Amino acid sequence: MRVGVGIAIIVIASSTLMARGQSLQEQDICAKQAESTVAQLLGQGGNDGGRYQSHYNTKLKKCRLLFDLSNLSAILIDASERRPFAYYLGLPPVTCELTPPFQEKTSCSSKEEFDAFVAKYMEE
């Protein structure tokens, strides 16, 4: 799946993003994995102002990658499998799908619903 070609990436690096009990080594490995995923999905260059955030989910033992392309679009991806879990496209008509692991795909109707879903995977 291609997220979009030519998006500049700003890495959000903050110790406040790390969950309790999460080792620095796991987060570092996840950050490198996310950087590699970004490079493969987007290729070289770009300047559209997108950003991403990586997070190692200690409960699931998975590296998650959240692309925030603007207030109008975002996508949550498994960084190793490169599989999307949720996406939000806010331009009319609004498109929002949530796919929890091992569950059926569901729809959402707002950025707030998307953000609440994503928070479960980016905070543990």
TISEPA-611530 format. One record per atom (N, C-alpha, C): x, y, z; residue in three letters. Coordinates in pm, whole numbers, plus 32768, in hexadecimal, padded with zeros to 4 digits. Layout:
% TISEPA-611530
@c1: X c2: Y c3: Z residu: Ala
...
END
This chain:
% TISEPA-611530
@c1: 8054 c2: 7F8B c3: 8000 residu: Met
@c1: 8000 c2: 8000 c3: 8000 residu: Met
@c1: 8058 c2: 807B c3: 8000 residu: Met
@c1: 803D c2: 80DB c3: 7FAC residu: Arg
@c1: 8088 c2: 8158 c3: 7FA9 residu: Arg
@c1: 8035 c2: 81C2 c3: 7FEF residu: Arg
@c1: 8074 c2: 8209 c3: 8049 residu: Val
@c1: 8030 c2: 8272 c3: 8093 residu: Val
@c1: 802D c2: 82F1 c3: 8041 residu: Val
@c1: 8094 c2: 830A c3: 7FF6 residu: Gly
@c1: 809C c2: 8382 c3: 7FA4 residu: Gly
@c1: 812D c2: 839D c3: 7F86 residu: Gly
@c1: 814A c2: 83CA c3: 7F12 residu: Val
@c1: 81D3 c2: 83E4 c3: 7EEB residu: Val
@c1: 81F0 c2: 8477 c3: 7F01 residu: Val
@c1: 8268 c2: 8496 c3: 7F2F residu: Gly
@c1: 8293 c2: 8520 c3: 7F3B residu: Gly
@c1: 8266 c2: 8565 c3: 7FBA residu: Gly
@c1: 825F c2: 851D c3: 802A residu: Ile
@c1: 8236 c2: 855A c3: 80A7 residu: Ile
@c1: 82B1 c2: 856C c3: 80FF residu: Ile
@c1: 82CB c2: 85E6 c3: 8128 residu: Ala
@c1: 833B c2: 85FF c3: 8183 residu: Ala
@c1: 8315 c2: 85C9 c3: 820C residu: Ala
@c1: 8373 c2: 858B c3: 824E residu: Ile
@c1: 8358 c2: 854C c3: 82CE residu: Ile
@c1: 83A2 c2: 8596 c3: 833D residu: Ile
@c1: 8359 c2: 85B8 c3: 83A4 residu: Ile
@c1: 8393 c2: 85F4 c3: 841B residu: Ile
@c1: 8384 c2: 858D c3: 848A residu: Ile
@c1: 83F2 c2: 855D c3: 84C2 residu: Val
@c1: 83ED c2: 84F8 c3: 852A residu: Val
@c1: 83CC c2: 853A c3: 85AE residu: Val
@c1: 836A c2: 8501 c3: 85F1 residu: Ile
@c1: 8346 c2: 8532 c3: 8676 residu: Ile
@c1: 8394 c2: 84DC c3: 86D9 residu: Ile
@c1: 83F4 c2: 8517 c3: 871C residu: Ala
@c1: 8446 c2: 84CD c3: 877D residu: Ala
@c1: 8433 c2: 850C c3: 8805 residu: Ala
@c1: 83F5 c2: 84C1 c3: 885E residu: Ser
@c1: 83DC c2: 84F7 c3: 88E2 residu: Ser
@c1: 83D5 c2: 8486 c3: 8946 residu: Ser
@c1: 8415 c2: 8496 c3: 89B5 residu: Ser
@c1: 8411 c2: 842E c3: 8A1C residu: Ser
@c1: 8385 c2: 841D c3: 8A53 residu: Ser
@c1: 832D c2: 847F c3: 8A42 residu: Thr
@c1: 82A5 c2: 8472 c3: 8A74 residu: Thr
@c1: 8254 c2: 8410 c3: 8A22 residu: Thr
@c1: 8285 c2: 83E9 c3: 89AC residu: Leu
@c1: 823D c2: 8389 c3: 8959 residu: Leu
@c1: 8254 c2: 82F9 c3: 8985 residu: Leu
@c1: 82B8 c2: 82E4 c3: 89D9 residu: Met
@c1: 82DA c2: 825C c3: 8A01 residu: Met
@c1: 8280 c2: 822D c3: 8A73 residu: Met
@c1: 824B c2: 81B5 c3: 8A67 residu: Ala
@c1: 81F4 c2: 817E c3: 8ACD residu: Ala
@c1: 8246 c2: 8150 c3: 8B45 residu: Ala
@c1: 8204 c2: 814A c3: 8BB9 residu: Arg
@c1: 8247 c2: 8116 c3: 8C30 residu: Arg
@c1: 8274 c2: 8088 c3: 8C16 residu: Arg
@c1: 82EB c2: 8065 c3: 8C48 residu: Gly
@c1: 831E c2: 7FDE c3: 8C3B residu: Gly
@c1: 8359 c2: 7FC0 c3: 8BB2 residu: Gly
@c1: 834F c2: 801A c3: 8B59 residu: Gln
@c1: 8383 c2: 8005 c3: 8AD2 residu: Gln
@c1: 8419 c2: 8020 c3: 8AD4 residu: Gln
@c1: 8465 c2: 7FC3 c3: 8AA0 residu: Ser
@c1: 84F5 c2: 7FD5 c3: 8AA1 residu: Ser
@c1: 8520 c2: 8034 c3: 8A33 residu: Ser
@c1: 858D c2: 8079 c3: 8A4D residu: Leu
@c1: 85C5 c2: 80D3 c3: 89E9 residu: Leu
@c1: 85EF c2: 8085 c3: 896D residu: Leu
@c1: 861D c2: 800C c3: 8981 residu: Gln
@c1: 8648 c2: 7FBA c3: 8910 residu: Gln
@c1: 85D2 c2: 7F99 c3: 88B3 residu: Gln
@c1: 855F c2: 7F74 c3: 88EC residu: Glu
@c1: 84E9 c2: 7F56 c3: 889B residu: Glu
@c1: 84BC c2: 7FD0 c3: 884D residu: Glu
@c1: 84BB c2: 8044 c3: 888F residu: Gln
@c1: 8492 c2: 80BE c3: 884C residu: Gln
@c1: 84F4 c2: 80E3 c3: 87DD residu: Gln
@c1: 8576 c2: 80D1 c3: 87F6 residu: Asp
@c1: 85DB c2: 80F0 c3: 8792 residu: Asp
@c1: 85CD c2: 8096 c3: 8718 residu: Asp
@c1: 85B9 c2: 8016 c3: 8730 residu: Ile
@c1: 85A5 c2: 7FB7 c3: 86C1 residu: Ile
@c1: 8529 c2: 7FDE c3: 8672 residu: Ile
@c1: 84BE c2: 8000 c3: 86B8 residu: Cys
@c1: 8441 c2: 8028 c3: 8677 residu: Cys
@c1: 8456 c2: 80A7 c3: 8624 residu: Cys
@c1: 849D c2: 8109 c3: 865B residu: Ala
@c1: 84B6 c2: 8185 c3: 8613 residu: Ala
@c1: 8502 c2: 816B c3: 8591 residu: Ala
@c1: 8565 c2: 8112 c3: 8597 residu: Lys
@c1: 85B2 c2: 80F0 c3: 851E residu: Lys
@c1: 855B c2: 80A5 c3: 84BA residu: Lys
@c1: 8508 c2: 804B c3: 84EC residu: Gln
@c1: 84AD c2: 8000 c3: 8496 residu: Gln
@c1: 844A c2: 805F c3: 8453 residu: Gln
@c1: 8417 c2: 80BF c3: 849E residu: Ala
@c1: 83B9 c2: 8121 c3: 8468 residu: Ala
@c1: 83FD c2: 8176 c3: 83FE residu: Ala
@c1: 8477 c2: 81A0 c3: 8418 residu: Glu
@c1: 84C1 c2: 81F1 c3: 83B7 residu: Glu
@c1: 84D5 c2: 81A4 c3: 8334 residu: Glu
@c1: 84F4 c2: 8124 c3: 833F residu: Ser
@c1: 8505 c2: 80CF c3: 82C9 residu: Ser
@c1: 8481 c2: 80C1 c3: 827E residu: Ser
@c1: 8414 c2: 80AF c3: 82C6 residu: Thr
@c1: 8390 c2: 80A2 c3: 8289 residu: Thr
@c1: 836B c2: 8122 c3: 8240 residu: Thr
@c1: 8384 c2: 8194 c3: 827F residu: Val
@c1: 8367 c2: 8215 c3: 8241 residu: Val
@c1: 83B6 c2: 8224 c3: 81BF residu: Val
@c1: 8435 c2: 8202 c3: 81C4 residu: Ala
@c1: 8489 c2: 820D c3: 814D residu: Ala
@c1: 8456 c2: 81B5 c3: 80DC residu: Ala
@c1: 842B c2: 813C c3: 80FC residu: Gln
@c1: 83F9 c2: 80E1 c3: 8095 residu: Gln
@c1: 8371 c2: 810B c3: 805F residu: Gln
@c1: 831A c2: 813D c3: 80B7 residu: Leu
@c1: 8294 c2: 8164 c3: 808A residu: Leu
@c1: 8293 c2: 81E5 c3: 803B residu: Leu
@c1: 82E7 c2: 8243 c3: 8064 residu: Leu
@c1: 82E2 c2: 82C7 c3: 8027 residu: Leu
@c1: 8352 c2: 82E3 c3: 7FC5 residu: Leu
@c1: 83BA c2: 8295 c3: 7FC9 residu: Gly
@c1: 842A c2: 82B0 c3: 7F70 residu: Gly
@c1: 8479 c2: 8329 c3: 7FA0 residu: Gly
@c1: 84C9 c2: 835E c3: 7F4C residu: Gln
@c1: 8520 c2: 83CE c3: 7F6D residu: Gln
@c1: 84DC c2: 8453 c3: 7F55 residu: Gln
@c1: 8501 c2: 84B5 c3: 7FA7 residu: Gly
@c1: 84D7 c2: 853F c3: 7F8F residu: Gly
@c1: 8448 c2: 855B c3: 7FB6 residu: Gly
@c1: 8419 c2: 85CF c3: 7F8E residu: Gly
@c1: 8391 c2: 85F9 c3: 7FAB residu: Gly
@c1: 8391 c2: 8673 c3: 8004 residu: Gly
@c1: 8325 c2: 86BE c3: 8000 residu: Asn
@c1: 831E c2: 8736 c3: 8053 residu: Asn
@c1: 828E c2: 875E c3: 8073 residu: Asn
@c1: 8237 c2: 86FF c3: 808A residu: Asp
@c1: 81AB c2: 871E c3: 80A4 residu: Asp
@c1: 818B c2: 8734 c3: 8138 residu: Asp
@c1: 81EE c2: 8729 c3: 8191 residu: Gly
@c1: 81D7 c2: 874A c3: 821D residu: Gly
@c1: 8197 c2: 86DE c3: 8272 residu: Gly
@c1: 819C c2: 8661 c3: 824B residu: Gly
@c1: 8166 c2: 85F6 c3: 829D residu: Gly
@c1: 81C5 c2: 85D6 c3: 830F residu: Gly
@c1: 8196 c2: 8587 c3: 8370 residu: Arg
@c1: 81EB c2: 855D c3: 83DF residu: Arg
@c1: 81C3 c2: 84D1 c3: 8409 residu: Arg
@c1: 821B c2: 848F c3: 8452 residu: Tyr
@c1: 81F9 c2: 840C c3: 8486 residu: Tyr
@c1: 822C c2: 83FC c3: 8513 residu: Tyr
@c1: 81F1 c2: 839B c3: 8556 residu: Gln
@c1: 8216 c2: 837B c3: 85E0 residu: Gln
@c1: 821B c2: 82E4 c3: 85EB residu: Gln
@c1: 8288 c2: 82B0 c3: 8623 residu: Ser
@c1: 8290 c2: 8220 c3: 8639 residu: Ser
@c1: 8279 c2: 8204 c3: 86CD residu: Ser
@c1: 8249 c2: 818C c3: 86E9 residu: His
@c1: 8231 c2: 8165 c3: 8774 residu: His
@c1: 8237 c2: 80CD c3: 877D residu: His
@c1: 8286 c2: 809A c3: 87DD residu: Tyr
@c1: 8288 c2: 800B c3: 87F8 residu: Tyr
@c1: 821D c2: 7FED c3: 885E residu: Tyr
@c1: 81B8 c2: 7FA0 c3: 8835 residu: Asn
@c1: 8149 c2: 7F7C c3: 888D residu: Asn
@c1: 8174 c2: 7F02 c3: 88DE residu: Asn
@c1: 818A c2: 7F15 c3: 8960 residu: Thr
@c1: 81BE c2: 7EAA c3: 89B4 residu: Thr
@c1: 815A c2: 7E39 c3: 89C9 residu: Thr
@c1: 80DA c2: 7E5A c3: 89C8 residu: Lys
@c1: 8072 c2: 7DF4 c3: 89DA residu: Lys
@c1: 806E c2: 7D96 c3: 8961 residu: Lys
@c1: 8071 c2: 7DCF c3: 88EA residu: Leu
@c1: 806A c2: 7D80 c3: 886F residu: Leu
@c1: 80F2 c2: 7D53 c3: 883C residu: Leu
@c1: 815C c2: 7D92 c3: 8872 residu: Lys
@c1: 81E5 c2: 7D78 c3: 8844 residu: Lys
@c1: 81F2 c2: 7D94 c3: 87AE residu: Lys
@c1: 81BB c2: 7E06 c3: 8787 residu: Lys
@c1: 81BB c2: 7E30 c3: 86FA residu: Lys
@c1: 81E3 c2: 7EC2 c3: 86EF residu: Lys
@c1: 8221 c2: 7EE2 c3: 8680 residu: Cys
@c1: 8248 c2: 7F6B c3: 8663 residu: Cys
@c1: 81DC c2: 7FAA c3: 860C residu: Cys
@c1: 81A4 c2: 8018 c3: 863C residu: Arg
@c1: 813C c2: 805F c3: 85F3 residu: Arg
@c1: 8173 c2: 80E1 c3: 85BB residu: Arg
@c1: 813E c2: 8109 c3: 854A residu: Leu
@c1: 816B c2: 8180 c3: 8505 residu: Leu
@c1: 80EF c2: 81D2 c3: 84E3 residu: Leu
@c1: 80E9 c2: 824C c3: 8516 residu: Leu
@c1: 8078 c2: 82A4 c3: 84FD residu: Leu
@c1: 80A5 c2: 8314 c3: 84A2 residu: Leu
@c1: 806D c2: 8318 c3: 8429 residu: Phe
@c1: 8084 c2: 8387 c3: 83CC residu: Phe
@c1: 8016 c2: 83EC c3: 83E4 residu: Phe
@c1: 803B c2: 8467 c3: 83FF residu: Asp
@c1: 7FDB c2: 84D4 c3: 840A residu: Asp
@c1: 7FFA c2: 8530 c3: 8396 residu: Asp
@c1: 7FB1 c2: 851F c3: 832A residu: Leu
@c1: 7FCF c2: 8567 c3: 82AF residu: Leu
@c1: 7F96 c2: 85F4 c3: 82B0 residu: Leu
@c1: 7F34 c2: 8609 c3: 8304 residu: Ser
@c1: 7EF8 c2: 868D c3: 8319 residu: Ser
@c1: 7E82 c2: 8677 c3: 8378 residu: Ser
@c1: 7E39 c2: 86E0 c3: 8399 residu: Asn
@c1: 7DC0 c2: 86CD c3: 83E8 residu: Asn
@c1: 7D57 c2: 8683 c3: 8399 residu: Asn
@c1: 7D6F c2: 8676 c3: 8319 residu: Leu
@c1: 7D0C c2: 8637 c3: 82C2 residu: Leu
@c1: 7D2B c2: 85A6 c3: 82A0 residu: Leu
@c1: 7DA3 c2: 8576 c3: 82C3 residu: Ser
@c1: 7DC0 c2: 84EA c3: 82A4 residu: Ser
@c1: 7E2B c2: 84B2 c3: 8300 residu: Ser
@c1: 7E1A c2: 8433 c3: 8323 residu: Ala
@c1: 7E79 c2: 83EC c3: 8378 residu: Ala
@c1: 7E67 c2: 8357 c3: 8361 residu: Ala
@c1: 7ED3 c2: 830C c3: 837F residu: Ile
@c1: 7ECD c2: 827B c3: 8370 residu: Ile
@c1: 7F24 c2: 823A c3: 83DB residu: Ile
@c1: 7EF3 c2: 81CB c3: 8415 residu: Leu
@c1: 7F3C c2: 817C c3: 8478 residu: Leu
@c1: 7F68 c2: 80FB c3: 8435 residu: Leu
@c1: 7FEA c2: 80DD c3: 843B residu: Ile
@c1: 8023 c2: 8069 c3: 83F5 residu: Ile
@c1: 8074 c2: 8015 c3: 8456 residu: Ile
@c1: 8074 c2: 7F91 c3: 8442 residu: Asp
@c1: 80D3 c2: 7F39 c3: 8486 residu: Asp
@c1: 8157 c2: 7F4B c3: 843C residu: Asp
@c1: 81BF c2: 7F7A c3: 8480 residu: Ala
@c1: 823C c2: 7F9D c3: 843E residu: Ala
@c1: 8284 c2: 7F25 c3: 8403 residu: Ala
@c1: 8279 c2: 7EB0 c3: 843F residu: Ser
@c1: 82C0 c2: 7E3D c3: 8408 residu: Ser
@c1: 8271 c2: 7DF9 c3: 8399 residu: Ser
@c1: 81F0 c2: 7DEA c3: 83AA residu: Glu
@c1: 819D c2: 7DA8 c3: 8345 residu: Glu
@c1: 8170 c2: 7E09 c3: 82D7 residu: Glu
@c1: 817C c2: 7E8B c3: 82F2 residu: Arg
@c1: 8151 c2: 7EF4 c3: 8296 residu: Arg
@c1: 80BD c2: 7EE5 c3: 8272 residu: Arg
@c1: 8071 c2: 7EBF c3: 82D9 residu: Arg
@c1: 7FE1 c2: 7EAC c3: 82C9 residu: Arg
@c1: 7F97 c2: 7F1D c3: 830E residu: Arg
@c1: 7F3B c2: 7F5F c3: 82C9 residu: Pro
@c1: 7EEF c2: 7FCA c3: 8309 residu: Pro
@c1: 7E88 c2: 7F93 c3: 836B residu: Pro
@c1: 7E7A c2: 7FD9 c3: 83DC residu: Phe
@c1: 7E15 c2: 7FB5 c3: 843F residu: Phe
@c1: 7DA2 c2: 8017 c3: 8440 residu: Phe
@c1: 7DBD c2: 8091 c3: 8419 residu: Ala
@c1: 7D55 c2: 80F7 c3: 8419 residu: Ala
@c1: 7D7F c2: 8168 c3: 83BE residu: Ala
@c1: 7D1D c2: 81A5 c3: 837F residu: Tyr
@c1: 7D3B c2: 821E c3: 8333 residu: Tyr
@c1: 7CC6 c2: 827D c3: 8339 residu: Tyr
@c1: 7CE8 c2: 82FD c3: 8329 residu: Tyr
@c1: 7C85 c2: 8367 c3: 832C residu: Tyr
@c1: 7CA1 c2: 83C6 c3: 82BA residu: Tyr
@c1: 7C3E c2: 83DC c3: 8265 residu: Leu
@c1: 7C47 c2: 843D c3: 81F8 residu: Leu
@c1: 7BD4 c2: 849E c3: 820B residu: Leu
@c1: 7BF3 c2: 8518 c3: 8235 residu: Gly
@c1: 7B8C c2: 8576 c3: 825D residu: Gly
@c1: 7B50 c2: 85CB c3: 81F1 residu: Gly
@c1: 7B83 c2: 85C0 c3: 8177 residu: Leu
@c1: 7B46 c2: 860D c3: 810A residu: Leu
@c1: 7AC1 c2: 85CD c3: 80E7 residu: Leu
@c1: 7A5C c2: 861E c3: 80CB residu: Pro
@c1: 79D9 c2: 85E4 c3: 80AB residu: Pro
@c1: 79E0 c2: 8589 c3: 8032 residu: Pro
@c1: 79A5 c2: 8515 c3: 8037 residu: Pro
@c1: 7964 c2: 84DA c3: 80AB residu: Pro
@c1: 79CC c2: 84A2 c3: 810D residu: Pro
@c1: 79B4 c2: 84B0 c3: 818E residu: Val
@c1: 7A0F c2: 847D c3: 81F5 residu: Val
@c1: 7A16 c2: 83E5 c3: 81EA residu: Val
@c1: 7A90 c2: 83B0 c3: 81EA residu: Thr
@c1: 7AA6 c2: 8320 c3: 81E7 residu: Thr
@c1: 7AFA c2: 82FD c3: 8261 residu: Thr
@c1: 7ACA c2: 82A0 c3: 82AF residu: Cys
@c1: 7B12 c2: 8278 c3: 8328 residu: Cys
@c1: 7AF7 c2: 81E4 c3: 8340 residu: Cys
@c1: 7B63 c2: 8195 c3: 8344 residu: Glu
@c1: 7B55 c2: 8106 c3: 835F residu: Glu
@c1: 7BB5 c2: 80DF c3: 83CE residu: Glu
@c1: 7B85 c2: 8089 c3: 8427 residu: Leu
@c1: 7BD1 c2: 8057 c3: 8497 residu: Leu
@c1: 7BD6 c2: 7FC0 c3: 848E residu: Leu
@c1: 7C4D c2: 7F86 c3: 8497 residu: Thr
@c1: 7C5C c2: 7EF6 c3: 848D residu: Thr
@c1: 7CB0 c2: 7EC3 c3: 8502 residu: Thr
@c1: 7C70 c2: 7EA7 c3: 8574 residu: Pro
@c1: 7CBC c2: 7E71 c3: 85E5 residu: Pro
@c1: 7CF5 c2: 7DE8 c3: 85C1 residu: Pro
@c1: 7D68 c2: 7DC3 c3: 85FB residu: Pro
@c1: 7DA1 c2: 7D3F c3: 85DD residu: Pro
@c1: 7D3C c2: 7CD0 c3: 85F9 residu: Pro
@c1: 7D2F c2: 7C76 c3: 859B residu: Phe
@c1: 7CD9 c2: 7C00 c3: 85A6 residu: Phe
@c1: 7C45 c2: 7C21 c3: 85B5 residu: Phe
@c1: 7C1C c2: 7C96 c3: 8587 residu: Gln
@c1: 7B8F c2: 7CBC c3: 858D residu: Gln
@c1: 7B63 c2: 7CF2 c3: 8506 residu: Gln
@c1: 7AE1 c2: 7CFF c3: 84F8 residu: Glu
@c1: 7AA7 c2: 7D34 c3: 847D residu: Glu
@c1: 7AC1 c2: 7DCA c3: 8470 residu: Glu
@c1: 7ACB c2: 7DF6 c3: 83F6 residu: Lys
@c1: 7AD9 c2: 7E84 c3: 83D7 residu: Lys
@c1: 7A59 c2: 7ECD c3: 83FC residu: Lys
@c1: 7A66 c2: 7F42 c3: 8438 residu: Thr
@c1: 79F3 c2: 7F95 c3: 8458 residu: Thr
@c1: 7A0A c2: 8022 c3: 8422 residu: Thr
@c1: 79A0 c2: 806B c3: 8418 residu: Ser
@c1: 79A9 c2: 80F5 c3: 83E8 residu: Ser
@c1: 79A3 c2: 8155 c3: 845E residu: Ser
@c1: 79DA c2: 81CB c3: 8449 residu: Cys
@c1: 79CC c2: 8235 c3: 84AB residu: Cys
@c1: 79A1 c2: 82B3 c3: 8460 residu: Cys
@c1: 796F c2: 8313 c3: 84AA residu: Ser
@c1: 7937 c2: 8387 c3: 8466 residu: Ser
@c1: 797B c2: 840B c3: 8486 residu: Ser
@c1: 79E6 c2: 8406 c3: 84D7 residu: Ser
@c1: 7A27 c2: 8483 c3: 84FB residu: Ser
@c1: 7ABB c2: 846C c3: 8519 residu: Ser
@c1: 7B06 c2: 84D9 c3: 8519 residu: Lys
@c1: 7B94 c2: 84D4 c3: 853D residu: Lys
@c1: 7BA2 c2: 84AF c3: 85D0 residu: Lys
@c1: 7B44 c2: 84D7 c3: 8622 residu: Glu
@c1: 7B46 c2: 84B7 c3: 86B0 residu: Glu
@c1: 7B3C c2: 8420 c3: 86C6 residu: Glu
@c1: 7AE4 c2: 83DC c3: 867C residu: Glu
@c1: 7AD9 c2: 834A c3: 8685 residu: Glu
@c1: 7B59 c2: 8308 c3: 8658 residu: Glu
@c1: 7B93 c2: 8339 c3: 85EB residu: Phe
@c1: 7C12 c2: 8304 c3: 85BB residu: Phe
@c1: 7C7E c2: 8316 c3: 8625 residu: Phe
@c1: 7C89 c2: 838E c3: 865D residu: Asp
@c1: 7CF0 c2: 83AA c3: 86C2 residu: Asp
@c1: 7CDF c2: 8352 c3: 873E residu: Asp
@c1: 7C64 c2: 8339 c3: 8769 residu: Ala
@c1: 7C4B c2: 82E4 c3: 87DD residu: Ala
@c1: 7C76 c2: 8254 c3: 87C0 residu: Ala
@c1: 7C5C c2: 8224 c3: 8747 residu: Phe
@c1: 7C86 c2: 819D c3: 871F residu: Phe
@c1: 7D1E c2: 8194 c3: 871E residu: Phe
@c1: 7D5F c2: 81F4 c3: 86E1 residu: Val
@c1: 7DF1 c2: 81F6 c3: 86D4 residu: Val
@c1: 7E34 c2: 81FE c3: 875D residu: Val
@c1: 7DFB c2: 824B c3: 87B9 residu: Ala
@c1: 7E36 c2: 825D c3: 883C residu: Ala
@c1: 7E4C c2: 81D7 c3: 8883 residu: Ala
@c1: 7DF1 c2: 8178 c3: 886E residu: Lys
@c1: 7DFF c2: 80F5 c3: 88AD residu: Lys
@c1: 7E7F c2: 80AE c3: 8882 residu: Lys
@c1: 7EAD c2: 80C8 c3: 880A residu: Tyr
@c1: 7F24 c2: 8085 c3: 87D4 residu: Tyr
@c1: 7FA3 c2: 80D7 c3: 87E6 residu: Tyr
@c1: 7F96 c2: 8157 c3: 87FE residu: Met
@c1: 800B c2: 81AE c3: 8809 residu: Met
@c1: 802E c2: 81D2 c3: 8899 residu: Met
@c1: 7FE2 c2: 81A0 c3: 88FB residu: Glu
@c1: 7FFC c2: 81C4 c3: 8985 residu: Glu
@c1: 8022 c2: 8150 c3: 89DE residu: Glu
@c1: 8011 c2: 80D5 c3: 89B4 residu: Glu
@c1: 8031 c2: 8062 c3: 8A0B residu: Glu
@c1: 80C3 c2: 803F c3: 89FF residu: Glu
END
